Structures are given as structure tokens and as C-alpha cells.
Amino acid sequence: MEFEKSAKKLTMLCWFSYMINYLARYGFSTSMSEMVADGIFDITFAGAVGTAFLAAYGTGQLVNGLIGDKIHPKFMIFIGLVGSAVMNILVGLSSNAVLIIILWCLNGYFCSMLWAPLVRCFSDFLLKKQQVKAGTSISASIPIGNILSYLIASFFLKTMSWRMVFIFSGVIVIAMSFVWLLGMSSLKDYLNAVKVEKVKEIQKDIVSVKAPVSGKRLMPLLIATGLVFTIIGIFFNGILKDGVTLWVPTYVSQFFGTDASVASLVTIILPLFNLVGAYLAVRLFKKVLKNEMLTATVMFMISVVSLTFLFFFGRYSMILAVVMLALTTASMLGANTMFLTFIPLNFSNVGRASSVTGFLDACSYLASAVSGVTIGVVAKTYGWDTTVITWIAVAFLGASVSFFGIKAWKKGRFMLTGK
């Protein structure tokens, strides 16, 4: 009983740490219009700032994913939380565009120190029956973190200024860093006990882990298990999940001529839909489809449909437009849950959960980085209608790649787990 309670405590610590860290990630997206209005920079430079964050985050995921298999998650996540909090506070105190892009780039790197170590926590410190529950629940931390960031932004943009969005978020994240550190220290006995249980669990799968993939380096491992399609698919997923999300408040503000605080408040509907999207994807995967890549294919097709509706009918209603965008980001979070949580957990038996997570997340955010500035340029040069058409094309390509990867991943998963 005590063992189960400790497992739940670990899951909750991971959940709240990742959720709170979203305050440090989305302050710029929600405050972008006001910062442009204040003359800090123009919209093109704003896109570059968003790109700098995503590029640093993507690169950091690759580096920290590899490091995360060697350094204890307790320390990596603490440093990531503290670093991102300090960067947010400094951005809130700055008026220099060049300094802001440097600080936000550093923030991206610190934020990248969380996800791969969290997946390693699930892989190393939870039994398989607990991993599914944890993998499902952690998906909810993303939309709820988004909702909290939008609420904070809407409040401070209305009552004070964009600066307080960053400063207040930074203070909350610093507080969470110490909750994480103290919480993990209190679980010392559990972490030692679960190692023994994990050894017993792996011994049950000893036949499957003696497959040719065991002991391979990261790149040969990715090739041997058929993750090439996943890697390509996650590029398209990153463009839609993060690149689009970055620009939603600005899209609503510019396309419909609304106030920045109103745009931030209206876009709270996105994470509410995202929460449903993540759970829908997990339920489809566990109960019906039984294949992560097939589930991702379905999620991409939902995006194709919702973006097509946005193009033809979104112009007539701001609420309808936001709902269609919400369906898009919700389905992409569902696909992302398959790519970055459930697929990497299959690599726990070969000790590569953190590395695989970091590599896949790096691919996702490098795509997001390119899309961040590209969307800004396309929107400024050709308008939002053309921008939406490019999103439809990306969603269709993502669906195609995921579909062709279904069979390859089925074989790869069997090599790793025997299932």
C-alpha cells in the first residue's frame, strides 16, 4: 500500500512540475502582441524570438535526453525549473530586443531539461502497470498548464502589463522547483525499493530484451526498431502542435481585430480541447487501434478536416475559428502523446527511454522552431488564408507518413517488448 502511495506521489510531482513549467514557456506567445505594440520589436522579430526558443528547446532535448540516461532526474529537473524561472523574470525586466531573444533562447534550453528526465522517471521508477496511468495523466499537464498560462496572461495584460506575465510566472516556477526537490528527497526509500521490483519485471521480459536491438547505440537502435517514420511524422506534428499554438493569440487578434487580452482569454478553449484530445488518443490506442502510429494517423486526419473547415468557414466567426484551431491542436497533442510518451516507454527494457524521448522531442521542436518564424513570414507576406492552406498540407503529410509507419513500428515494438 505504501509502495503504491509513493508511486502516486512520484507521478504527481512529475505532473505538477511539468504543468507549472508551462508558465515559463507560454508567456511570450500570450504577450507577443503587447510587446510588438510597445515597440520592443516588430512581428518578424517576434517570430525570430519564438524560433530561438524552439531551436534551443529542440537542441536541448537532444543533449539532455542523452544526459538524462546518466544523471538523476531529481537534479536535472530542479536545474531546469530554476533556470527557466530566472530567464522569465529577466525577460520581464528587459526592454532590449537582442537581450530578450538571448534570454528566451536560454529559457528554451532550461525548459528542455524536464521532459526526457520525466519519461525516465516513469520508465525507471514505475512498474509497467503504473506507467500507462502515468503516461495518460501526464498528457493532461500540458493543456492545464496552457490554461493557467492563458489565465495569468489575460489577467496581467488587462490589469498591469506584459512584464508582470513573465515575472509572476518566474516566481511560481521557482517555488515549484523546491517542491520538486523536497518531494523527490522524501521518496529516497521508494526509489531504492522500486529498483529491485524493476529488475524482477525486466527478468520476465528477458527473452525479448535479448533481441538484436539490445545494447545498440541510439541511431542504430532507432533504425532497427522502425522509428524512421516516427521521426518524420513528429516533424509535421511539431509544426502543427507548437508552431500553430505560438501564433494562435496573434492570429485571433489580427484576423478579427480583437484586444490582446481578449485574444488570450478566448484561446483558453485550446487547452480545454487539448485535454480531450490527449485522452481520446490514449483511449483509441488502448481500446481499439493497439498501435501508436495508427493512432497518430487518425489524429492527423482530424487536423486535416478541422483546418479545412477553418479555411472555408472560420472567417465568419471568431468562436468557430478558435474551435477549429482547438480541434487541430487537440488532435496534435494526441499524436504527440503517442510519439513522445507511449513509444519511448517501449525502450525502457534496453535503458534508452530518456535518449529516445530526447531525440524525438528534439525533432519535434526543431520543426517547431522553423515553423515559428516561417509562419510569421508567410502570414505577413501572403496573409492568414495562405498560412492555413500550408497547415492543411502539413497535416496531410503527417497522416501519410504515420500511415506508412504502422507496420514498421509494429515489428519494432515486438523486437523491444515481445508484444
Secondary structure, 3 states (H helix, E strand, C coil): CHHHHHHHHHHHHHHHHHHHHHHHHHHHHHHHHHHHHCCCCCHHHHHHHHHHHHHHHHHHHHHHHHHHCCCCHHHHHHHHHHHHHHHHHHHHCCCCHHHHHHHHHHHHHHHCCCHHHHHHHHHHHCCHHHHHHHHHHHHHHHHHHHHHHHHHHHHHHHHCCHHHHHHHHHHHHHHHHHHHHHHHHCCHHHHHHHHHHHHHHHHHCHHHHCCCCCCCCHHHHHHHCCCHHHHHHHHHHHHHHHHHHHHHHHHHHHHHCCCHHHHHHHCCHHHHHHHHHHHHHHHHHHHHHCCHHHHHHHHHHHHHHHHHHHHHHHHHCHHHHHHHHHHHHHHHHHHHHHHHHHHHHCCHHHCCHHHHHHHHHHHHHHHHHHHHHHHHHHHHHHCHHHHHHHHHHHHHHHHHHHHHCHHHHHHHHHHHHCC
